[in-house]
Amino acid sequence: MSKTPLADRIRPSSLDDVVGQKQLIGQGKLLRNIIENNEIPNMIFYGPSGVGKTTIANIIASKTGKTLHRLNATNASVADIKNIVSTLDSFLAMDGVLLYLDEIQHFNKKQQQSLLEFMENGKITLIASTTENPYFYVYNAVLSRSVVFEFLPVEPEDIKDALERAVVLLKENDYKLYNVSVEEAAINHMAHVSNGDVRKALNSLEVAFLAARPDSDGNIEITLDVAVQATQKKAMRYDKDGDSHYDILSAFQKSIRGSDPDAAIHYLARLVSAGDLQSICRRLLVISAEDIGLAYPQAITIVKSCVDSALQLGFPEARIPLAEAVLLLATAPKSNSAICAVDAAMREIENVDTGDIPAHLKDSHYAGSRDLGHGTDYKYPHSYPNHYTEQQYLPNNIKNSRYYEFGDNKTEQSAKIYWDKIKGNK
């Protein structure tokens, strides 16, 4: 049985096999294009552990033909950098060096500065990774010479793909003498409690296999109970379609919408216990806009800060800013005027011929636009008292449509009073 960790044994060798990070390496995305064009700049990979930073750095190294050196800033020194530099003019580094520097935030300013000369002349191509915000922890001169890519926690569905590939590898190699079965519930559990960390999920799977005992017929079964023990996380009832999971998320949002902070915290605690950080963060941002909205428009900014903090901290500490966000939203005034307005507009677009944009609103910043009548009758509101003058903005076909209704909260009612006065409404 191999002593190499499972996460390393199934580490992808091509971009198509990497799970997650489609915003970076999907077809047509910036990082993928850079890699495929084989013009590699200095880069900083920023994001939590186990989301593919090292894997993608390895893929880049295999494509460049450069000599790859790896350093971890937690235990590396300037002497290690000097040793790498000493190889630059040798046969071994005739095409240059690719330096993968993990946890660059642990390098002090002097250590980071020692890289600059060789980054500038192109002899060293730096790929640095960090779990901390590089704009706070990376020396500005290094930062200004690098392209920063943010890696996101991997979604549970993508982690499941990695786990299923790992199961096939284990069956075909380490456990080929046994009849191995793995419950889908076990895979679901490990995928959901890993906090977007593929390595953590794979480590849990490996532990589950190591702990499994074949029966007298040579059968090995990885059940949900085995997965719970391997992850040391209590199982939520994730059925095939995720109904129980989404029931909890539904109750979570409805409790916040209903302004019940105790129920909201209860359902947050269930989601935290399941380790489902991604679903919590996404739902909180939705609630901020959908249910609190213009009644407290600053809420989404505060919640975004709490969500960013939670993603950077990871569990268990993430529960603290998440609780702060939940209680803020549960006790905030509520308004659904924003979602009602945009949904009403979308319904009309889908069902009505809305017509052309009024000519006076069309772009007039190009030669010949005036000949077409574009922008000629536009009234510039800032030239009028109170920065307002009446003019038609909607297309003729729907010029009388109304989508937005001021909510009955203090913020929107204050805005209504203001605009009633300015527009002369009664």
ZIBELZI-V308609 format. One record per residue. N is the residue number from 1. PSI is psi in whole degrees, 0 to 359 (none if undefined). OMEGA is omega in degrees with one decimal (none if undefined). Layout:
((N:PSI:OMEGA) (N:PSI:OMEGA))
//
This chain:
((1:133:-174.6) (2:140:175.4) (3:351:176.7) (4:131:-179.1) (5:144:-177.4) (6:320:-178.6) (7:326:178.2) (8:328:-177.7) (9:329:-179.6) (10:16:179.3) (11:126:-176.6) (12:149:176.3) (13:359:177.1) (14:155:-178.6) (15:327:-177.1) (16:339:-178.7) (17:354:179.3) (18:132:178.5) (19:138:-179.1) (20:186:177.3) (21:32:-180.0) (22:338:177.4) (23:345:179.5) (24:320:-171.3) (25:12:172.0) (26:166:-179.3) (27:128:178.0) (28:357:-179.7) (29:158:-168.0) (30:308:-175.3) (31:320:178.4) (32:316:-179.9) (33:320:178.6) (34:314:-178.1) (35:315:-177.6) (36:331:177.4) (37:351:177.2) (38:35:173.8) (39:88:-168.4) (40:117:174.9) (41:175:168.9) (42:136:-174.2) (43:152:172.7) (44:122:177.4) (45:119:-174.7) (46:125:178.0) (47:173:-178.0) (48:171:-178.8) (49:152:171.0) (50:28:-176.8) (51:6:172.2) (52:7:-178.0) (53:310:-179.8) (54:320:179.6) (55:313:-178.7) (56:325:175.4) (57:320:177.8) (58:320:179.1) (59:319:177.9) (60:315:-178.7) (61:321:-177.9) (62:337:-177.1) (63:336:-172.6) (64:333:-174.1) (65:2:177.6) (66:155:174.6) (67:127:-176.8) (68:128:172.2) (69:139:177.8) (70:134:173.2) (71:146:171.7) (72:121:-172.9) (73:347:178.7) (74:335:-179.2) (75:5:179.4) (76:165:-178.5) (77:176:176.0) (78:327:178.6) (79:323:178.0) (80:322:177.9) (81:318:179.2) (82:323:177.7) (83:322:177.6) (84:317:179.9) (85:324:-177.7) (86:342:-179.9) (87:354:-169.7) (88:325:-177.9) (89:13:-178.5) (90:169:178.2) (91:329:-176.6) (92:338:-177.1) (93:36:-174.9) (94:334:177.7) (95:10:-177.9) (96:176:-175.5) (97:137:170.2) (98:115:-179.7) (99:118:173.4) (100:111:-176.3) (101:106:-178.1) (102:144:177.5) (103:50:-176.7) (104:339:-179.1) (105:344:179.2) (106:352:173.9) (107:135:175.9) (108:179:-175.7) (109:317:-178.7) (110:316:-179.6) (111:318:179.0) (112:321:179.5) (113:331:-178.2) (114:345:-180.0) (115:340:-165.7) (116:311:-176.4) (117:319:-174.5) (118:336:171.7) (119:321:-176.0) (120:322:-178.7) (121:359:174.1) (122:2:-179.3) (123:332:174.4) (124:125:169.5) (125:119:-175.1) (126:128:164.7) (127:106:-179.8) (128:143:175.8) (129:151:180.0) (130:146:173.9) (131:354:-179.6) (132:159:179.4) (133:115:-175.0) (134:336:-179.4) (135:347:175.5) (136:332:-167.7) (137:347:-178.8) (138:134:-179.4) (139:135:-171.1) (140:323:-179.0) (141:324:175.8) (142:317:-178.3) (143:318:-176.3) (144:342:179.2) (145:9:-174.3) (146:157:172.0) (147:128:-177.7) (148:129:175.6) (149:126:178.9) (150:123:176.5) (151:137:-177.3) (152:156:172.6) (153:144:-175.6) (154:136:-179.2) (155:148:-179.4) (156:322:-179.7) (157:323:177.8) (158:322:177.8) (159:323:177.6) (160:322:178.1) (161:316:179.4) (162:318:179.4) (163:319:-179.3) (164:323:175.1) (165:320:-179.7) (166:322:178.0) (167:317:178.6) (168:315:179.7) (169:315:-179.1) (170:319:179.4) (171:318:-173.8) (172:343:-176.3) (173:286:-172.7) (174:328:-172.1) (175:32:-176.2) (176:344:178.2) (177:357:-176.4) (178:161:172.9) (179:100:-172.3) (180:133:172.3) (181:141:-179.4) (182:120:179.9) (183:141:176.9) (184:326:178.9) (185:327:178.5) (186:316:177.4) (187:315:179.2) (188:316:-178.7) (189:312:-178.6) (190:325:179.2) (191:322:-174.8) (192:335:-176.2) (193:7:-175.6) (194:2:178.1) (195:36:178.4) (196:10:-176.8) (197:107:-176.9) (198:319:-178.9) (199:318:179.9) (200:319:179.0) (201:317:179.9) (202:323:175.8) (203:320:177.9) (204:318:178.4) (205:318:-179.9) (206:319:177.5) (207:318:179.6) (208:318:178.3) (209:318:-179.0) (210:328:-178.2) (211:343:-176.4) (212:145:178.6) (213:125:178.6) (214:146:175.5) (215:186:-174.3) (216:339:178.8) (217:6:179.2) (218:23:178.5) (219:135:173.5) (220:125:-178.5) (221:121:175.4) (222:103:-176.8) (223:174:175.6) (224:321:179.8) (225:320:177.1) (226:319:179.9) (227:320:178.6) (228:317:178.6) (229:322:-178.4) (230:324:-178.9) (231:344:-176.0) (232:36:177.1) (233:136:178.0) (234:139:-177.8) (235:131:164.1) (236:161:-178.2) (237:85:175.5) (238:102:176.9) (239:183:-172.0) (240:319:-177.7) (241:3:178.1) (242:23:-174.3) (243:313:-178.0) (244:320:177.6) (245:312:-178.3) (246:335:173.0) (247:319:179.4) (248:317:177.9) (249:322:178.0) (250:314:178.7) (251:324:178.2) (252:308:-178.7) (253:319:-177.9) (254:329:176.9) (255:321:176.1) (256:316:178.2) (257:324:179.8) (258:6:175.6) (259:39:176.1) (260:93:-175.4) (261:329:-178.4) (262:315:178.0) (263:321:-179.8) (264:317:178.3) (265:324:178.3) (266:311:-178.6) (267:329:172.3) (268:315:-178.9) (269:322:176.5) (270:316:-178.8) (271:322:176.8) (272:318:179.8) (273:329:178.2) (274:352:178.7) (275:21:-173.6) (276:70:-175.1) (277:318:-176.1) (278:315:-178.5) (279:321:179.0) (280:310:-176.0) (281:316:-179.5) (282:316:-176.9) (283:322:179.4) (284:320:178.6) (285:322:176.8) (286:313:-178.5) (287:320:-178.8) (288:319:-178.2) (289:322:-173.3) (290:320:-169.9) (291:334:177.5) (292:310:169.4) (293:228:-173.7) (294:353:175.0) (295:331:176.2) (296:75:-171.6) (297:341:177.6) (298:347:-174.2) (299:318:-176.0) (300:328:177.7) (301:316:179.7) (302:316:-179.7) (303:321:177.4) (304:321:177.4) (305:319:178.0) (306:318:179.3) (307:315:178.4) (308:319:178.4) (309:317:-179.6) (310:317:-179.9) (311:326:179.6) (312:324:-177.7) (313:318:-171.0) (314:168:178.0) (315:148:10.6) (316:343:-173.7) (317:334:-177.9) (318:335:-177.7) (319:334:-174.5) (320:304:175.8) (321:332:176.2) (322:317:178.0) (323:321:177.7) (324:315:-179.9) (325:317:-178.8) (326:314:-178.2) (327:324:175.8) (328:313:-177.4) (329:321:-178.3) (330:328:-177.0) (331:0:179.7) (332:155:171.9) (333:155:-172.3) (334:146:172.9) (335:133:175.2) (336:22:-175.8) (337:328:-177.7) (338:310:-179.4) (339:324:178.4) (340:320:-178.3) (341:311:-176.8) (342:324:178.3) (343:323:177.7) (344:318:178.9) (345:319:-179.8) (346:321:177.1) (347:318:-179.3) (348:320:178.5) (349:322:-178.3) (350:335:-170.4) (351:352:-173.9) (352:145:171.1) (353:100:-172.8) (354:340:177.4) (355:181:-173.8) (356:155:175.4) (357:136:177.8) (358:141:-174.4) (359:323:-176.2) (360:347:178.1) (361:351:-176.0) (362:159:-177.8) (363:131:-179.6) (364:21:-175.4) (365:33:177.8) (366:156:-178.5) (367:132:177.7) (368:351:-177.7) (369:323:-179.1) (370:326:178.1) (371:334:178.3) (372:357:-178.7) (373:13:-178.1) (374:122:174.8) (375:0:-172.5) (376:326:-177.3) (377:15:-178.3) (378:134:176.3) (379:122:-177.6) (380:108:-172.0) (381:327:-177.4) (382:349:178.8) (383:1:-175.8) (384:160:178.0) (385:139:179.4) (386:17:177.4) (387:38:-178.5) (388:138:167.2) (389:146:-176.8) (390:132:171.5) (391:163:-177.6) (392:131:177.7) (393:325:179.6) (394:154:174.9) (395:155:-176.8) (396:320:-175.2) (397:335:-176.3) (398:29:-171.8) (399:340:-179.3) (400:6:-179.5) (401:146:175.9) (402:126:-178.8) (403:321:-172.4) (404:130:172.0) (405:126:179.2) (406:133:175.9) (407:166:-176.3) (408:17:178.5) (409:168:-174.6) (410:316:-176.0) (411:311:-177.7) (412:327:177.4) (413:327:175.5) (414:318:177.1) (415:321:179.6) (416:315:179.2) (417:317:179.8) (418:310:-175.7) (419:330:173.2) (420:320:179.0) (421:313:-177.8) (422:317:-176.1) (423:356:177.7) (424:23:177.3) (425:151:176.9) (426:none:none))
//
